[in-house]
Amino acid sequence: MDCHASLAMTKPGFMARIETERYFGVRPTQGAIPLFTYEGHGVSPKETAALAKPSASGLAPVVIPEYLQKTYWWAYLHPNAVRIFERQWLVNLILWGNFARLRDAALQELGAVIRGKVLQVACVYGDFTQQLLRRLGPDGQLDVVDVAPIQIRNLQSKLGHSSQVKILQQDSSELHFEDASHDAVVVFFLLHEQPAEVRRKTIAEALRVTRPGGKLIFVDYHKPLARSPWRYLMVPILSTLEPFAMDMWRGEIADWLPADLPVAELKKQTYFGGLYQKVVIWR
Ligand SMILES: C[S@@+](CC[C@H](N)C(=O)[O-])C[C@H]1O[C@@H](n2cnc3c(N)ncnc32)[C@H](O)[C@@H]1O
């Protein structure tokens, strides 16, 4: 049984409503990392208190993962992060001019008119979700989850209200959806930011909530071809700024799939001399 709890979070002059979807009674929160102080990293003390409150369902509250606080606070949690990074040209520059191409490669997998229930795991700077929404047919439904309240608020302000969209605070490594609850799931540039054990859980959860016959789409970094200059240029950039990203060069998403959930088919396509990949999995 699903239950919707809502969490009202206030900042001076700002009121946002974040829905936290709970998977009732069946999937207890495991391995939650205790909150530590991240004042100034995008969540006010009031919000911290709200997040720390036990939920009505008795499950532990959603907490900001430690890797996000330690490694990516400047990109996703600090109040200035959204102000700085929420620029289409900048996200395009970070992907060396490939944002639109990779976004469209992911969206194309969902079809020109999206029917059914789609889940986007983690918010993205730029217009990824707006473009997804444009393709949503009248009977389409979009859920977007992110673990960071500031990112949820940012997406809410980008999208405005739509009865077809739910924006939920959830951790990708422990989704609060029922098994096989979505027709398609898309995970755009999240895996490279996660430590190995979190990445495996995110993949397993994304697969779990995809219905049999449904599609799971990953777009992320990949090891460039030997002849590509990016093979050398990206090493210092990724090693310095994104400590887990080089894992995407060393391993394959296929290797990180859970053993207990077989997949029907998997297709991989690479882009930009192999620096980026799209992996599509049919459950
Ligand atoms: C999708 S990734 C990066 C995408 C891309 N580089 C961009 O331009 O935004 C960034 C988002 O992932 C979210 N995120 C990181 N770890 C998460 C987790 N365990 N669960 C849910 N969201 C997470 C962050 O809060 C952030 O909003």
The ligand as an SDF file (V2000), in Angstrom:
LIG
                    3D

 27 29  0  0  0  0  0  0  0  0999 V2000
   21.2900   13.7430  -11.7960 C   0  0  0  0  0  0  0  0  0  0  0  0
   22.6690   14.1940  -10.9900 S   0  0  0  0  0  0  0  0  0  0  0  0
   23.5720   15.1790  -12.1510 C   0  0  0  0  0  0  0  0  0  0  0  0
   22.9410   15.5770  -13.4040 C   0  0  0  0  0  0  0  0  0  0  0  0
   23.6260   16.6050  -14.2200 C   0  0  0  0  0  0  0  0  0  0  0  0
   25.0710   16.6100  -14.0690 N   0  0  0  0  0  0  0  0  0  0  0  0
   23.0740   17.9810  -13.9780 C   0  0  0  0  0  0  0  0  0  0  0  0
   23.3760   18.8570  -14.7630 O   0  0  0  0  0  0  0  0  0  0  0  0
   22.3250   18.2250  -13.0720 O   0  0  0  0  0  0  0  0  0  0  0  0
   22.3970   15.4250   -9.8270 C   0  0  0  0  0  0  0  0  0  0  0  0
   21.2150   15.2490   -8.9220 C   0  0  0  0  0  0  0  0  0  0  0  0
   21.2480   13.9840   -8.3110 O   0  0  0  0  0  0  0  0  0  0  0  0
   20.7430   14.1180   -7.0140 C   0  0  0  0  0  0  0  0  0  0  0  0
   21.1460   12.9400   -6.2390 N   0  0  0  0  0  0  0  0  0  0  0  0
   22.3880   12.5550   -5.8930 C   0  0  0  0  0  0  0  0  0  0  0  0
   22.3560   11.4370   -5.1610 N   0  0  0  0  0  0  0  0  0  0  0  0
   21.0410   11.0860   -5.0660 C   0  0  0  0  0  0  0  0  0  0  0  0
   20.3560   10.0200   -4.4420 C   0  0  0  0  0  0  0  0  0  0  0  0
   21.0090    9.0720   -3.7490 N   0  0  0  0  0  0  0  0  0  0  0  0
   19.0270    9.9670   -4.5470 N   0  0  0  0  0  0  0  0  0  0  0  0
   18.3320   10.9100   -5.2350 C   0  0  0  0  0  0  0  0  0  0  0  0
   18.9240   11.9590   -5.8300 N   0  0  0  0  0  0  0  0  0  0  0  0
   20.2740   12.0530   -5.7490 C   0  0  0  0  0  0  0  0  0  0  0  0
   21.3180   15.4130   -6.5280 C   0  0  0  0  0  0  0  0  0  0  0  0
   20.6130   15.9430   -5.4450 O   0  0  0  0  0  0  0  0  0  0  0  0
   21.2030   16.2640   -7.7910 C   0  0  0  0  0  0  0  0  0  0  0  0
   20.0060   16.9830   -7.8350 O   0  0  0  0  0  0  0  0  0  0  0  0
  1  2  1  0
  2  3  1  0
  2 10  1  0
  3  4  1  0
  4  5  1  0
  5  6  1  0
  5  7  1  0
  7  8  2  0
  7  9  1  0
 10 11  1  0
 11 12  1  0
 11 26  1  0
 12 13  1  0
 13 14  1  0
 13 24  1  0
 14 15  1  0
 14 23  1  0
 15 16  2  0
 16 17  1  0
 17 18  1  0
 17 23  2  0
 18 19  1  0
 18 20  2  0
 20 21  1  0
 21 22  2  0
 22 23  1  0
 24 25  1  0
 24 26  1  0
 26 27  1  0
M  CHG  2   2   1   9  -1
M  END
$$$$
